């Protein structure tokens, strides 16, 4: 395979951070093991990227000292470092455009000289934050690819977990199409990579250049360890791993497992912290299961993975999850995922590796969780089969290296140097569903 010269735009990439910053960095690193990658990131991330020793051909640090200070001060003082606040997204828009404008000024001569074969914009991943770079490249033959992109997952109705966290600003999401560059970002892109089936359906108007690659992945090393091998008489080890916020729905997980916990048939570990912790602790007392539930708080990633590896089942019925990286990790280490059939987890989990519950209403979700746990309690062979098949699936399809290979196929197609890859969401392959067009394309006269 030919080594491509890829210019990767990832302002958030940081190997010492979490969430999207870490995801973007790992994706770029995996591509750098296959190709000649120049990473473009914020100057504040450069030291951490260099410390990680990733095989980048070059690192271009973009600095806007006074803008960076304004952004950092606002995030710290106004948003109190809460990146889950949806108001952070519209606030970020001018800083995203400024970053790409500065990157263009800094790299324009090299782009014009043919130093790069293709430009890949990895972040921001949110679909409502358009790119100016596709517009800047309009007179250049170098292809521009964006993604994986994600966002716009609706809040399910009938769940207090969603009602307690939905913000009024969510109702304004569709206004993004009127932002400058909202139209040109996707119209000018040679390929669009969607990170979820929801985004895939939203951008169905661009079906001829649309591909699915999951937002998350796992390291190959995580797939190499041994999974838990319990004795037949052992109680089942359940785990929830994530921020203790309403939409993660840890309360539904506890309620669904309560009958087994009360009877000493299972133990439940909760790894993570957040504003819901006190309420969840009170819930365990009211359900009479407090002696069989352990709250571990925030752990390092290595410690969290050890807890996950020691579990039989990840009970993770989050009612609104974009990527669901913990589900990828559970499959890799041999914890069978029990998730909601919605968002990122619903795209990845299928009956051969785990179980999905339908988001009908709270009472029914609890009953579905209880029913599947009962099946596993009564059939440990089923548990072991799902565990082993999940580990094989993760090792073959969910690693960063596998993700880089899929991305490479898209890039080669965008450069007209390879066949068009058949990358659609797995649930569409299984059901034979054709994506419906939910994305309202900006009309003529909209901003560029």
C-alpha angles and dihedrals in degrees: 000000000000116000108240124213101232127186105205118199108205111146092172098048111131125149092201095055133071140239117014094358091059094040092054092047094049091048092050091047092052091051089049090059088061104031145023100272128186110195119211112199142146115288091241090064096048098087092052092046092051092047090055090060096219114174097252116155088218143349120218111198115205116206132189099166099189095039090047090053092050092049094047093046093049094047091049101040105027103030094029090225090297103143089175088072104108091214087072090073099060089038089057096055100091091044091052091052092045091052093052093044090053091045090052092050091048097047104027096103092050092047091050090048091058098249090142134049097200143358120230120190108204099170151081088036095191111109092219094063104079127201127243091195095079088056092048089053094051094110094042127082094221110115120240120212125186128199170287083273126180142170143096096087106163123235110251115239123238097035122111087201088067096038091054093057108031112112128210090238089068088073090063096058096107091061089077090084089072094057119108111269092016090116101040096047095072100022093057096039115110089212137006121209115203119204097203141027089247092058090042090057092043091057097040089124085075093048094136091065101026124113137174122231117157117250093232138046139169135237118260089235090062089059094053102069128092119263126226113284106195126192116247092252095050119113115247116264112223125185140188116196122185147068112317096236127132100258093054085069099211087158090065089051092053094046092049092051097039099102092053093045093051091052094049093246094121144022123215124211118194114198116187140048140233146121093307095061098095092046091049092050089052090048092056089054094048090049092048094238103108093113090058098046124078122196110204100175120208115348132182114266091254092051092046091052091051089054090047092049089053092055131091098204135022105213103199113154095165107170094211117026122155103188108359098204091176089064090057089049092049092054091048095054098038105260109137109234120231105187145154116270092240137091124352098342090051090055095054108035119078132169094269094061107024146332136276125204121209116244097235105132136321097264093048093047089053090051092049091051091049092048095053093045088051090053090053093046091054096041115040089172088065089052092051093046093052091045094053095042091049092053091050091048092051093047093050103037114013106055125107089246091055090048091051090051092053091046090050091055089054092048093050090050091049088053090048090242100113144030120277108269119229098231111155130144111285093233089059090052092050096046098034087233118163114218114254120220107251094152114100105216114220110255128233111289094038117127115283 
